Amino acid sequence: MNNLKEQKTLMVCSNLSRTYQEGKLSTTVLQGVELTIKEGELLAIVGTSGSGKSTLLHLLGALDKPSGGNVLFEGKDIHQLSANKQAKWRNQSLGFVYQFHHLLSEFTALENVAMPLLIAGSKISVATQKAQAMLERVGLKDRLKHRPSELSGGERQRVALARALINEPQLVLADEPTGNLDAQSAENVYQLIRTLNQELGTAFVVVTHDKGLAAKLNRQEHMVNGILQGGL
């Protein structure tokens, strides 16, 4: 990555908080989070289960609304957008990868990866060609017609990564992307994330409880009880 790209700010969270209300019970999950994400960077957010990591990721992706503060993406407050504009923004600018791959079981790897392009309005022929190229890029040239049940855990995560990247988003949000994998598959997914980051310039925010994985990324933030406390 060149220095100019590294210096450009992609997303800024200011005084971000999230409190859930159930009857008279109030539970604060995030408190006053301040976070800046640069274009093309690899950021790990580390914390134990229940520390607020996934809640933060949902707020970054406009999948949940903050109780206070804001999230600016290239200067625009994503939580002030209409539902339709949020959906379009997620389709064009974001990719998501989860611990559980969330692939559609009745579709092949090729069809799963092509789906975001079809949703964005691409022709089937164009979407298929791009999806095939992306699957080849992640080392699955021989698995195009396989359904998720016919793939290993590591292969399913590769398909999920290919799907997340198919629209060439500026940012990928990954929630425990290696949490369900054996050590070798997890290492393969990490290497793939780094390679794609370098080749495509995509920024990754990786939420994980795995300090070993986090240490390999370029920057680490530690979350404790809903508060970001800086590096490990």
N, C-alpha and C positions, 0 to 999 in steps of 0.2 A: 504493500500500500504506500502511496506517496504521502508526503507530509501534509499537503493541502487537503487531501481527502480525510486524513486523520483529524485535522483541526476543525472540520466543518461539523457543527452541532446538528444532530438529527432529531433528538427528542429531549425535552426537559420536563421533569416533574418538580412541582413546587408545593411544599407544605401539604403533601398528599396524605389523606387519612381515610379510613373506612371503618365505620361502626355499624354493626348489625343489631337491629332491634327486634326482639321477640317478646311481645307482651310488655311486661315491666322490666324485663332483663335486657340490658345493653352490654354488648361485647365489642370492644375496640380491637380490631385486628391489625390496622396500620396507623402509625402516628407520625405526622410531620415529616414524611419521606421527601428528601431532596436528592434528585438523581439526574445526571446529564449523560446522555448516550451520544457518542460521536459516530459519524458515518464510518462504516467499515471496521468497527472495533469488535473484539471478542470479550464479552463481559460475563462473568459468573456471579450469580447471587446465591450465597450459601447460607443454609440455616437448617435447623432441625424441623421435623414435621410439626406443623401448627404455628410456625414462627411468622407466617404471613407472606411467604414467598409466592405462592400460587395466586393469592389475592392480588398482590402487586402486579403479577403478569396479566391477570384479567383486566386490571385497570389500564395497563399499558396498551392492551389490545381493544379497549372500549367494549369488553364483554361484560363489564360491571361498571356501576357509577360510583365515583368517590363521594364520601360524606363531606369532604372539604379539600381545598387545593385544586390544582389543575394539571393536565398533561398536554404539553404543546408538541406537535409534530411539525417540523419545519415552520414553526411560528403560529400554527393554527391549533386552537383548543379542540381536541378531538371529541370531548364530551359535550360540546356545544353544537356539534353537527346533528342533522336529522338522522333517523335510523337508516334511511336509504343511503345517505351520504357516508355514514359510518360503514355500512356494508360494502359500498364501492371502494372506500379507502382501504378496508381490510383486504379486499380481493386484489387491489392493485399495488399496495405498498407494504403489506405484511404477509409473513408466512408463519404458520403455527406447527409445532411438533410437540407431541405429548409422550408421556411414559407408555401409554397404551396407544397404539398406532392410529386408531380410529379410521382405518381404511374400510371401504364399503365391501362387505364380504362377497357380494354377488358379482362384483366387477373384477376384471383382471388388473394387474399392476399398471398396464398401459392406460386403461380406462380410468383408474383412480387418479393417475397423475394428470391426465388430460382434463379432468373435471373442472378445475378452476378456470382454465382457458375457455371452456365451453360456457361456463357461467358468465364470463366476461364478454361473450359474444363472438368468439373465434369460430371459424368454419371447422367442421369435423376433420377435414383433411389436414388443415394447418395445425390444429390441436394435437392430432395423432403424431404428426411428424416431429413437433417440438417435444412431446412427451417421450417419444422413442429416443430422441437425442439426449434428453435429460437422464433417462434411465440408463443409457449407455455410459453417461458421464459418471454415474454413481456405481458402475460395475455390474449392472443387471441386464446386460444385453440379451442374455439367454433366459430371462424370466419375464419377458414382456406379457406373455399370455397366461401366466400363472395367477391364480386367485390367492388372496392372503393366506388361506388355510394350507396352501401348497408351498408356502415360503417359511424359512426359519425366522426366528425373532429378529436377528440382525438384518436379514433381507427386508423384513417388513418395515423396519425403521429406515432403511435406505429408500424404500418406496415413499415413506412418509416425508423424508427429507426432499426427495425429488418433487413431490407434490407441493411442498412448502415453497420451493424455489422456482416453480415453473413459470410464474408470472414475473420473475426477476424482481422480487421485492427489495426494498432498501433495508428492511429489518426482519429478522426471524426471531420469534419468541419460542423458546424451547423449555418445556416443563418436564424435568427429570428424563431427558431423552435416552439415557443409558440405564435408567433405574431397573428396567425389566430384563436386562441382558447379562450374559456371562461376561467374564473379564475380557476375553478376546474380542467378542462382538462389540463390547463397549469401547474398546480401544479403536476398533475399526471405524465406528461411528464418529468418535472424536477426530480421528485423522481425516475423515471425510468432511467434517465441519470446517476444520482448519484449511483444507485444500479448497473447498468451495468459497470460503471467506477470502482467500488470497486470489482466486481466479475471477470471482464475480464481484468482489468488493462488498458483499452483503454483510451487514452487521448482525451479530448474534447476541441475544441475551439468554443465557443458559441458567435456569434455576435448578439447583441440585443440592443434595445433602452430602455428595461425594467430594470431599476436600481434595482428593487426588486429581479428579477431573478438573475441578476449579483451578487448581494450581497451574494447570497446563495452559489456561486461557490468559489473555494479556492483562486483564484487570479483574480484581475480586472485590465484592462487597459482601459484608457479613450482616445477616438479618437476625436480630434477637428480639422476640416479643413485639414484633411489628415496627421495630426501629432499625434503620440502616446504620451500621457502626463502622463503615469503612472497610479496609482490607482485612485479610485473615491474620 
